Amino acid sequence: MVETTITPAVLILLGPPGAGKGTQARMLEKAFGLIQLSTGDLLRAAVSEGTSAGLAAKSVMEAGGLVSDGIVLAILKDRMAKPDVKAGIILDGFPRTDAQAAALDALLNEEGQKVSAAISLDVDDEAMIDRIAGRFTCAGCGEGYHDTHKQTAKAGVCDKCGGTDFKRRADDNAETARERLKAYHAQTAPLIAHYSKLGVLEATDAMGPIASVASALRTIVARATA
């Protein structure tokens, strides 16, 4: 009997801050047994574990520098070798540039893998600015709320834990949101072209209800990983 080897899926979520990438990635993790990997989480874990790439990243960060693409890719390679990612991964926040996308392609090719799908969470910029600028969270449990779209049931009291202390991120304002969207579009345009050329680009409207977006993403991922 010949044993069939299943190639792990590699999914990339593209979308500006506030598009719901993190929420949707966690739902896809549960639905398909995938592992969500963000650059920040990868770096922290590698530094904590003391891997060679992690130590290199730690040295750069302690010196106040930016971790190079080479180090990030080395950390990603180490992470992808672990048994818990046998079903595949969801990359959130990487790659961000055309050069990073090309380097990721080369790494995957070395491992006999390729990007299964690069999914763009399409948004309306002005609606996104409203979504970002109105966000706040419970300081106690971290439950998220919005001035318009998700208010607490009782004014000033968290629905989840009953806490009365709330906080807003300093950069969750209209002006900063516009700049972040502008930067995102400038950085992502080359990625859209890159993955379109590879034939793995998918897109979905991310402005609808979370459940509707999740359903659309499950259809895309099921097709990409079949």
C-alpha positions as CSV (number, residue, x, y, z in Angstrom):
1,M,0.0,0.0,0.0
2,V,1.4,3.4,-1.0
3,E,1.3,6.0,1.7
4,T,-0.1,9.3,0.5
5,T,1.7,12.5,1.6
6,I,-0.5,15.5,2.1
7,T,1.2,18.8,1.4
8,P,0.4,21.4,4.1
9,A,-1.7,24.3,3.0
10,V,-0.2,27.8,2.9
11,L,-2.8,30.5,3.1
12,I,-2.1,34.3,3.1
13,L,-4.6,36.8,4.4
14,L,-4.3,40.3,2.9
15,G,-6.2,43.2,4.4
16,P,-5.7,46.5,6.1
17,P,-5.8,47.0,9.9
18,G,-9.4,46.5,11.1
19,A,-10.4,44.2,8.2
20,G,-10.9,41.3,10.5
21,K,-7.9,39.2,9.5
22,G,-7.3,38.0,13.1
23,T,-10.9,37.1,13.8
24,Q,-11.3,35.2,10.5
25,A,-7.9,33.5,10.8
26,R,-9.0,32.0,14.2
27,M,-12.2,30.8,12.7
28,L,-10.4,29.1,9.8
29,E,-8.0,27.5,12.3
30,K,-10.9,25.7,13.9
31,A,-12.6,24.8,10.7
32,F,-9.6,23.4,8.9
33,G,-7.1,22.5,11.6
34,L,-4.7,25.2,10.5
35,I,-2.2,27.3,12.5
36,Q,-2.3,31.1,12.3
37,L,1.2,32.6,12.3
38,S,1.8,36.3,12.6
39,T,5.2,37.9,12.4
40,G,5.0,39.2,15.9
41,D,4.0,35.9,17.4
42,L,6.8,34.1,15.4
43,L,9.5,36.5,16.7
44,R,8.4,36.3,20.3
45,A,8.2,32.5,20.3
46,A,11.6,32.1,18.6
47,V,13.2,34.5,21.0
48,S,11.6,32.7,24.0
49,E,12.8,29.3,22.7
50,G,16.3,30.6,22.1
51,T,16.6,29.2,18.5
52,S,19.6,30.4,16.4
53,A,17.2,32.6,14.3
54,G,15.5,33.7,17.5
55,L,18.7,34.8,19.1
56,A,19.6,36.7,15.9
57,A,16.3,38.5,16.0
58,K,16.7,39.3,19.7
59,S,20.1,40.9,19.1
60,V,18.7,43.1,16.4
61,M,15.6,44.1,18.4
62,E,17.7,44.9,21.5
63,A,19.8,47.2,19.3
64,G,16.7,49.0,18.2
65,G,16.9,47.7,14.6
66,L,14.4,46.0,12.3
67,V,14.5,42.3,11.9
68,S,15.6,41.4,8.4
69,D,13.5,39.4,6.0
70,G,16.1,36.7,6.1
71,I,15.7,36.2,9.9
72,V,11.9,36.2,9.7
73,L,12.0,33.6,6.9
74,A,14.5,31.4,8.9
75,I,12.1,31.6,11.9
76,L,9.1,30.8,9.7
77,K,11.0,27.8,8.3
78,D,11.7,26.5,11.8
79,R,8.1,26.9,12.8
80,M,6.8,25.1,9.7
81,A,8.9,22.1,10.6
82,K,6.9,21.5,13.8
83,P,4.3,18.7,13.8
84,D,1.4,20.8,14.7
85,V,1.4,22.6,11.3
86,K,0.9,19.4,9.3
87,A,-2.5,20.6,8.0
88,G,-1.1,24.0,7.0
89,I,-0.7,27.6,8.1
90,I,-2.4,30.9,7.8
91,L,0.0,33.8,7.4
92,D,-1.3,37.1,8.8
93,G,0.8,40.2,8.2
94,F,3.5,38.5,6.1
95,P,4.5,39.0,3.4
96,R,4.1,42.8,3.3
97,T,6.2,43.6,0.2
98,D,6.9,42.1,-3.2
99,A,10.4,41.2,-2.1
100,Q,9.1,39.3,0.9
101,A,6.6,37.5,-1.3
102,A,9.3,36.4,-3.7
103,A,11.5,35.2,-0.8
104,L,8.6,33.3,0.7
105,D,8.0,31.6,-2.7
106,A,11.6,30.5,-2.8
107,L,11.4,29.1,0.8
108,L,8.3,27.2,0.0
109,N,9.8,25.9,-3.2
110,E,12.7,24.5,-1.2
111,E,10.3,22.7,1.0
112,G,8.2,21.3,-1.9
113,Q,5.4,23.6,-1.1
114,K,3.6,26.6,-2.5
115,V,1.0,29.2,-1.6
116,S,-2.4,27.6,-1.8
117,A,-4.3,30.9,-1.8
118,A,-3.7,34.6,-1.1
119,I,-7.0,36.0,0.0
120,S,-7.7,39.7,-0.1
121,L,-10.2,41.0,2.4
122,D,-11.6,43.9,0.4
123,V,-12.9,46.9,2.3
124,D,-14.4,50.3,1.8
125,D,-11.9,52.8,3.0
126,E,-14.3,55.3,4.5
127,A,-16.3,52.6,6.2
128,M,-13.0,51.1,7.6
129,I,-12.0,54.5,9.0
130,D,-15.3,54.6,10.9
131,R,-14.8,51.0,12.1
132,I,-11.3,51.7,13.4
133,A,-11.9,55.1,14.9
134,G,-14.9,53.8,17.0
135,R,-13.1,50.8,18.5
136,F,-12.6,50.4,22.3
137,T,-12.0,47.4,24.6
138,C,-12.6,46.3,28.1
139,A,-9.5,46.9,30.1
140,G,-10.3,43.9,32.2
141,C,-11.0,41.0,29.8
142,G,-10.2,42.5,26.4
143,E,-13.7,42.2,24.9
144,G,-14.0,44.5,21.9
145,Y,-16.7,47.1,21.4
146,H,-17.6,50.0,19.0
147,D,-19.2,53.4,19.5
148,T,-21.8,52.6,16.8
149,H,-21.7,49.0,15.8
150,K,-21.2,47.1,19.1
151,Q,-22.1,49.1,22.2
152,T,-22.3,47.6,25.7
153,A,-25.8,46.4,26.7
154,K,-25.5,48.6,29.8
155,A,-23.7,51.9,29.4
156,G,-20.2,51.8,30.8
157,V,-20.4,48.1,31.8
158,C,-18.7,45.2,30.0
159,D,-21.1,42.6,28.8
160,K,-18.6,39.8,29.3
161,C,-17.0,40.5,32.7
162,G,-18.9,43.4,34.2
163,G,-15.9,45.6,34.2
164,T,-16.3,49.4,34.0
165,D,-12.8,50.4,32.8
166,F,-12.4,50.7,29.0
167,K,-9.5,51.8,26.8
168,R,-8.8,52.9,23.2
169,R,-5.6,52.4,21.3
170,A,-3.9,55.7,20.7
171,D,-3.7,55.1,17.0
172,D,-7.4,54.2,16.7
173,N,-8.5,57.6,15.3
174,A,-9.6,58.8,11.8
175,E,-6.4,60.6,10.9
176,T,-4.1,57.6,11.8
177,A,-6.5,55.2,10.1
178,R,-6.3,57.1,6.8
179,E,-2.5,57.0,6.9
180,R,-2.5,53.3,7.7
181,L,-4.9,52.6,4.8
182,K,-2.8,54.7,2.5
183,A,0.3,52.8,3.5
184,Y,-1.4,49.4,3.2
185,H,-2.7,50.1,-0.3
186,A,0.8,51.2,-1.4
187,Q,2.4,48.1,0.0
188,T,-0.2,45.6,-1.0
189,A,-0.7,46.6,-4.7
190,P,2.4,44.7,-5.7
191,L,1.3,41.7,-3.7
192,I,-2.1,41.7,-5.5
193,A,-0.3,41.6,-8.8
194,H,2.2,39.0,-7.6
195,Y,-0.4,36.5,-6.5
196,S,-2.7,37.2,-9.4
197,K,0.2,36.3,-11.7
198,L,0.7,33.0,-9.8
199,G,-3.0,32.3,-10.2
200,V,-3.7,32.0,-6.4
201,L,-5.3,35.3,-5.7
202,E,-8.8,35.3,-4.2
203,A,-10.9,38.1,-2.9
204,T,-13.9,38.5,-0.7
205,D,-16.0,41.4,0.6
206,A,-14.9,41.9,4.2
207,M,-17.5,44.6,5.0
208,G,-20.4,42.3,5.7
209,P,-21.3,40.5,8.9
210,I,-18.5,38.3,10.4
211,A,-20.5,35.1,9.8
212,S,-21.0,36.0,6.1
213,V,-17.3,36.7,5.6
214,A,-16.4,33.5,7.4
215,S,-18.7,31.5,5.1
216,A,-17.1,33.0,2.0
217,L,-13.6,32.3,3.3
218,R,-14.4,28.7,4.1
219,T,-15.6,28.2,0.6
220,I,-12.4,29.7,-0.8
221,V,-10.1,27.7,1.5
222,A,-12.0,24.4,0.9
223,R,-11.5,24.9,-2.8
224,A,-7.8,25.9,-2.4
225,T,-7.0,23.0,-0.2
226,A,-9.0,20.3,-2.0
